[in-house]
């Protein structure tokens, strides 16, 4: 099995999530940098390790009258993409029927005297087997002392609270990084879908079936002949938001029906409501609530379908601006060549539960005691498999007027 170390990428991811300038990668000072996801998501690809640890705390004074320890657990905000796992074996095998069987003439109603009807013809089904065999891994190392730190606390309760806060910080860090991996699983699928519908073309010049440019459709239908609405004004325009919600709600019905139009592989697929994810960018989702539902008596007619909300796809920048939060800037591998996906205005995705899979999470801690230094090193390890299946339904919605 291929296991990648992802600490460099995940440090960059952490900075993007926290809104901190990245000193490495891209232009110095970038808040959102181009990420190479070719070794992150398995179609297959793999991703890697995160985080580094500083030296153990060396600034505590000998006597402290009162200690307030921040110990707040972060539960994460990424959509519910984590699937179950397995203990033995490394490969996930997925078997699908690629084509619907063709119908033939019913010879029961074409009987001819003296004719022979052969029931022994073999009809082979069209079956595809995909093997997913990669995982991502990361590790957080932390050193714990006993004797050296006792002098900084007045009671065993405060000492234990301090140690507990360190454990909480480690768990919060692992949660942030797992959130980042799940977001990258979605981002990679967005990149694959955009490339399938647009290639390297400007995203504002048309609208695809899987990568739907809501602004292009609006300017060429409802607003046809008028002054074209710009992307910067679109999310503040109630008429456009109403039209966009209408299109998104229609896609829910589209994906319910069997079709080969809504996946990159072009295979016949359908997605029932209980297997469908709809994730919307908060800028767009909240605009729909404020501009549409707040002044509508029958708000169920303009409300978006039940969806999960995400504050940004890749990073928040330094101020949660719409352009930063709606931007995806990644690299994908297409047959050995690197394709750069750089698009602003991604406002939502709708996809099948099998299209984006984050599974087989394995968290564990190992430790080693250093008798000479009288400290214990704990190694917090986290493995998880990240998969995209391009043969399953996935649609992304963008607002883009690039030329």
C-alpha positions, -999 to +999 in steps of 0.1 A: +000+000+000+012+035-008+014+057+023+023+094+019+037+118+044+017+151+042+032+173+068+043+200+044+010+202+026-009+201+059+011+229+074+001+250+044-035+238+048-035+247+085-023+283+076-051+286+050-077+274+075-065+297+102-061+327+078-024+330+083+000+341+056+019+312+041+057+318+039+062+288+016+046+281-017+035+306-042+043+343-037+055+350-002+027+363+019-001+345+000-031+335+022-043+310-004-017+292-023-018+266-051-020+232-036-008+201-054-035+175-047-022+149-071-008+129-042-037+136-019-069+121-033-071+086-046-086+081-080-059+071-071-037+094-053-026+099-017-021+127+008+002+133+037+012+142+071+007+174+091+021+196+119+052+201+138+058+205+175+078+232+194+100+226+224+082+219+256+069+249+275+099+267+291+083+301+301+064+291+332+075+309+364+081+290+397+052+303+416+018+313+400-010+324+422-038+315+398-038+295+365-066+297+340-062+269+315-080+271+282-094+236+274-120+239+247-127+210+224-131+218+187-157+195+170-151+206+135-174+221+109-167+200+078-197+182+062-205+146+073-183+127+048-165+103+072-175+067+063-169+035+082-136+016+081-122-019+081-095-036+102-079-061+079-068-057+043-058-025+025-078-025-007-114-012-012-129-030-042-159-013-058-179-033-084-204-014-106-225-022-136-213+003-162-241+000-188-278-006-187-287-038-206-302-032-240-337-043-248-344-068-276-374-079-295-398-101-275-400-131-298-430-145-280-451-122-303-431-131-334-435-168-336-432-183-370-441-219-379-410-241-382-386-215-368-361-223-340-357-200-310-324-203-292-325-198-254-288-206-249-272-173-260-248-160-234-253-123-225-223-108-207-229-079-183-208-048-185-190-047-152-162-024-139-141-030-109-122-002-092-095-007-066-088+021-041-055+013-023-039+044-007-041+062+026-029+094+041-011+097+073+001+123+098+017+125+132+018+150+160+047+146+185+045+160+220+068+156+250+055+154+286+075+160+317+066+153+353+092+166+378+103+197+358+068+211+355+056+205+391+073+237+403+050+258+382+017+246+398+004+247+434-017+216+432-020+183+414-054+194+400-039+224+382-011+202+369-036+177+355-057+205+340-026+218+323-018+183+309-054+179+298-052+212+279-022+199+260-041+168+250-071+189+240-049+211+218-035+180+201-070+166+195-081+200+182-052+201+158-060+166+145-096+177+140-086+208+120-064+186+098-091+160+093-115+188+084-089+200+059-086+166+043-123+162+039-125+197+023-096+187+000-115+156-010-144+179-021-120+204-038-103+177-058-137+165-071-146+201-080-114+204-099-120+172-118-155+183-126-145+218-138-118+203-160-142+178-175-167+205-185-144+234-193-109+220-198-085+250-196-111+275-209-123+305-190-151+295-167-173+324-175-176+318-213-202+290-210-219+267-185-214+230-184-239+204-173-218+192-143-200+224-136-229+249-137-222+286-142-253+301-126-243+336-137-238+326-173-272+309-174-289+339-158-273+365-182-284+343-212-319+335-200-337+357-175-314+387-181-309+382-218-306+415-237-301+435-205-269+448-190-250+417-180-249+411-142-213+408-128-201+382-104-192+408-078-228+420-077-246+386-082-249+374-046-264+408-036-291+407-063-323+390-052-335+383-087-303+364-095-304+345-061-340+335-068-330+321-102-299+303-088-320+286-061-345+276-088-317+259-108-301+242-078-335+228-068-340+214-103-307+196-101-319+177-071-346+162-093-322+157-122-299+136-100-328+115-088-333+102-123-310+078-140-286+097-163-251+096-176-247+134-177-238+142-142-205+123-136-171+126-153-171+090-163-204+094-183-220+063-167-257+058-160-262+068-124-289+081-101-288+095-066-318+092-043-324+119-017-311+099+012-277+094-007-274+131-018-252+157-003-257+194-009-231+217+005-234+255+000-209+283+006-222+304+035-220+337+016-245+324-009-267+303+015-271+332+039-278+357+010-306+334-001-321+334+034-318+371+039-327+384+004-354+358-004-369+341+026-370+372+049-397+389+028-415+359+014-447+344+030-442+310+013-405+308+018-405+271+010-407+280-026-375+300-026-355+282+000-326+261-010-330+223-005-317+210+028-280+216+028-249+217+049-230+251+051-193+256+047-176+289+054-149+284+027-136+257+004-098+262+008-091+291+030-106+323+045-079+348+035-073+375+061-109+387+062-134+360+050-140+380+018-162+363-007-135+361-034-112+343-009-138+319+005-152+309-029-117+303-045-102+269-053-066+269-064-053+233-069-034+210-092-048+178-105-030+150-123-045+141-157-027+112-172+008+123-161+003+160-169-004+186-142-035+207-147-039+239-128-074+248-115-078+283-103-114+295-101-133+320-079-170+319-073-177+283-063-209+285-043-221+250-039-218+213-047-243+185-050-231+149-051-237+112-045-226+097-012-202+074-031-185+102-050-165+115-021-153+091+005-132+097+036-129+063+053-110+040+076-099+066+102-073+051+124-062+072+154-036+059+179-009+070+203+024+054+209+049+066+236+086+064+245+101+072+279+135+089+279+151+079+313+181+103+309+160+134+303+131+121+324+104+129+298+080+109+277+074+114+241+039+107+228+033+102+191-003+109+181-008+092+147-038+095+124-044+075+091-073+080+068-082+070+033-094+098+009-112+086-023-129+102-053-150+081-077-154+100-110-181+076-121-205+088-094-228+119-097-211+152-087-222+187-097-207+220-088-223+255-090-202+286-098-207+323-103-181+334-127-178+361-153-141+357-163-132+361-199 
